[in-house]
Amino acid sequence: MLRDSIKSAQVAAMKEGDKTRLAAIRLILAKIKDRDIELRTGNAPDDDDALVIDVLQKMAKQRRESIQMYKDGGRTELAEAEATELAVI
């Protein structure tokens, strides 16, 4: 399952001391947890991987939009930070 592989990636990032990757993975896990809580009131999908893929696609889209806005605004350092997160996602 994707959720398990993300959790194992979190452990690997902690062991390696890769703080930027660890922060991005923690953000991914938080978004997945938010979606789980959101779906408690509704119908949860049968396929957990589909839920995780949907969360990752939305996060990637947000990062791409943010990168474009930062580049248009001349904030290259923020665009690079978003690009780093996008690479992890």
C-alpha positions as CSV (number, residue, x, y, z in Angstrom):
1,M,0.0,0.0,0.0
2,L,1.1,3.5,-0.7
3,R,0.4,4.7,2.8
4,D,2.9,2.1,4.2
5,S,5.6,3.1,1.7
6,I,5.2,6.7,2.6
7,K,5.6,5.9,6.3
8,S,8.7,3.8,5.6
9,A,10.1,6.8,3.5
10,Q,9.5,8.9,6.6
11,V,11.6,6.5,8.7
12,A,14.3,6.4,6.1
13,A,14.4,10.2,5.9
14,M,14.7,10.4,9.7
15,K,17.6,7.9,9.7
16,E,19.4,9.8,6.9
17,G,18.8,13.1,8.6
18,D,17.3,14.7,5.5
19,K,15.2,17.4,7.0
20,T,13.7,18.9,3.9
21,R,12.5,15.4,2.7
22,L,11.3,14.6,6.1
23,A,9.3,17.8,6.4
24,A,7.6,17.1,3.0
25,I,6.8,13.6,3.9
26,R,5.3,14.7,7.2
27,L,3.2,17.2,5.3
28,I,2.0,14.4,3.0
29,L,1.0,12.2,6.0
30,A,-0.8,15.1,7.6
31,K,-2.9,15.8,4.4
32,I,-3.7,12.1,4.2
33,K,-4.8,12.1,7.9
34,D,-6.9,15.2,7.2
35,R,-8.6,13.4,4.3
36,D,-9.3,10.4,6.6
37,I,-10.9,12.6,9.2
38,E,-12.9,14.3,6.5
39,L,-14.2,11.0,5.1
40,R,-15.4,9.7,8.5
41,T,-18.6,11.6,8.1
42,G,-19.1,10.5,4.5
43,N,-18.5,7.3,2.6
44,A,-14.9,6.2,2.7
45,P,-13.5,4.8,-0.6
46,D,-12.8,1.1,-0.8
47,D,-9.4,1.6,-2.3
48,D,-7.0,3.3,0.1
49,D,-4.4,3.7,-2.6
50,A,-6.9,5.8,-4.7
51,L,-7.3,8.1,-1.7
52,V,-3.6,8.5,-1.3
53,I,-3.1,9.1,-5.0
54,D,-5.8,11.8,-5.0
55,V,-4.2,13.6,-2.1
56,L,-0.8,13.5,-3.8
57,Q,-2.1,14.8,-7.1
58,K,-3.8,17.7,-5.3
59,M,-0.7,18.5,-3.4
60,A,1.4,18.4,-6.6
61,K,-1.0,20.7,-8.4
62,Q,-0.8,23.2,-5.5
63,R,3.0,23.1,-5.6
64,R,3.1,23.7,-9.4
65,E,0.7,26.6,-9.1
66,S,2.7,28.1,-6.2
67,I,6.0,27.7,-8.1
68,Q,4.5,29.6,-11.1
69,M,3.1,32.4,-8.8
70,Y,6.5,32.8,-7.0
71,K,8.4,32.9,-10.3
72,D,6.0,35.5,-11.6
73,G,6.5,37.5,-8.4
74,G,10.3,37.3,-8.5
75,R,10.6,35.1,-5.4
76,T,12.9,32.4,-6.7
77,E,14.0,31.2,-3.3
78,L,10.4,30.3,-2.4
79,A,9.9,28.8,-5.9
80,E,12.9,26.5,-5.2
81,A,11.5,25.5,-1.9
82,E,8.2,24.5,-3.5
83,A,10.1,22.7,-6.2
84,T,11.9,20.7,-3.6
85,E,8.6,19.7,-2.0
86,L,7.2,18.8,-5.4
87,A,10.1,16.5,-6.1
88,V,9.4,14.6,-2.9
89,I,5.7,14.4,-3.6
